[in-house]
Amino acid sequence: MDINTNIWMQVKAVLRTKLTSVSINTWFNDTELLSIAGNRAVIYSPVDYKRATIEAKYTDKIRDSFNELFAEEFEVVIVGQKDDPGSPARETGQKNTLLNDFTFEN
């Protein structure tokens, strides 16, 4: 287990004291800690709807959990699939042009 996975498991353990198990299982089951540098933690959620919900409703609780664990003030950034540099569209620099490829003129 790498260090980011270990830290994220500890953060989620703290979150479990603040949230219901349903909330943890629904919103955080497929999240991961991408990086932690200085006092900045980057959390990844592969589903953009979940990312938006986590960002809107749980960022403060995540930040508080990091602060509790490390006894320091943290900045928490939530990123999703559209922000993932490893996604196929980002690697090739291509956009989805399906709708632009089909016109009534063809």
C-alpha positions as CSV (number, residue, x, y, z in Angstrom):
1,M,0.0,0.0,0.0
2,D,1.4,3.4,-1.0
3,I,1.6,6.4,1.3
4,N,-1.3,8.2,-0.4
5,T,-3.6,5.3,0.0
6,N,-2.6,4.9,3.6
7,I,-3.2,8.6,4.4
8,W,-6.5,8.6,2.5
9,M,-7.7,5.6,4.5
10,Q,-6.9,7.5,7.7
11,V,-8.7,10.6,6.5
12,K,-11.8,8.5,5.6
13,A,-11.6,6.9,9.1
14,V,-11.8,10.4,10.6
15,L,-14.7,11.2,8.2
16,R,-16.5,8.2,9.4
17,T,-16.8,9.9,12.8
18,K,-18.4,12.9,11.1
19,L,-20.6,11.4,8.5
20,T,-23.0,8.4,8.1
21,S,-21.7,5.2,6.6
22,V,-24.2,5.7,3.8
23,S,-22.6,9.0,2.9
24,I,-19.1,7.5,3.1
25,N,-20.1,4.6,0.9
26,T,-22.0,6.7,-1.6
27,W,-19.6,9.5,-2.1
28,F,-16.2,8.3,-1.2
29,N,-16.1,4.6,-2.2
30,D,-14.1,5.3,-5.4
31,T,-12.1,8.3,-4.4
32,E,-8.4,8.4,-3.9
33,L,-5.7,10.8,-2.7
34,L,-3.8,11.7,-5.8
35,S,-1.2,13.9,-4.1
36,I,-0.3,15.6,-0.9
37,A,2.4,18.3,-1.1
38,G,3.0,20.7,1.7
39,N,-0.4,21.5,3.0
40,R,-2.3,20.8,-0.2
41,A,-4.2,17.6,-0.8
42,V,-5.6,16.6,-4.2
43,I,-8.5,14.1,-4.1
44,Y,-9.7,12.4,-7.2
45,S,-13.3,11.2,-7.9
46,P,-13.8,9.4,-11.3
47,V,-17.4,10.4,-11.5
48,D,-17.9,14.1,-12.1
49,Y,-21.3,14.2,-10.4
50,K,-19.8,12.8,-7.3
51,R,-16.8,15.2,-7.6
52,A,-19.2,18.1,-7.7
53,T,-21.2,16.8,-4.7
54,I,-18.1,16.1,-2.7
55,E,-16.7,19.6,-3.5
56,A,-20.0,21.3,-2.6
57,K,-20.9,19.4,0.5
58,Y,-17.9,17.7,2.0
59,T,-14.7,19.7,1.3
60,D,-14.9,21.4,4.7
61,K,-15.2,18.1,6.5
62,I,-12.3,16.6,4.4
63,R,-10.2,19.7,5.3
64,D,-11.1,19.3,9.0
65,S,-10.1,15.7,8.8
66,F,-6.7,16.5,7.3
67,N,-6.2,19.2,9.9
68,E,-7.0,16.8,12.7
69,L,-4.6,14.2,11.4
70,F,-1.7,16.5,10.7
71,A,-2.4,19.3,13.2
72,E,-1.9,21.8,10.3
73,E,-4.2,23.8,8.1
74,F,-4.8,22.1,4.7
75,E,-6.0,23.2,1.3
76,V,-8.2,20.5,-0.3
77,V,-8.8,20.3,-4.0
78,I,-11.2,17.8,-5.5
79,V,-10.7,16.8,-9.1
80,G,-12.7,14.6,-11.4
81,Q,-12.4,12.7,-14.7
82,K,-12.4,15.9,-16.8
83,D,-9.4,17.0,-14.7
84,D,-7.6,13.7,-15.0
85,P,-4.4,14.0,-17.0
86,G,-4.5,10.3,-17.8
87,S,-7.9,10.2,-19.5
88,P,-7.8,9.4,-23.2
89,A,-9.2,12.7,-24.3
90,R,-6.6,14.6,-22.4
91,E,-3.7,12.4,-23.6
92,T,-4.5,13.0,-27.3
93,G,-5.8,16.6,-26.8
94,Q,-9.0,15.6,-28.7
95,K,-12.4,16.8,-27.9
96,N,-15.6,14.8,-28.6
97,T,-16.5,16.0,-32.0
98,L,-19.2,13.5,-32.8
99,L,-22.0,16.1,-33.0
100,N,-19.8,18.3,-35.3
101,D,-19.1,15.4,-37.7
102,F,-22.8,15.0,-38.6
103,T,-24.7,17.7,-40.4
104,F,-27.7,17.8,-42.7
105,E,-25.3,18.7,-45.5
106,N,-23.6,15.3,-45.5
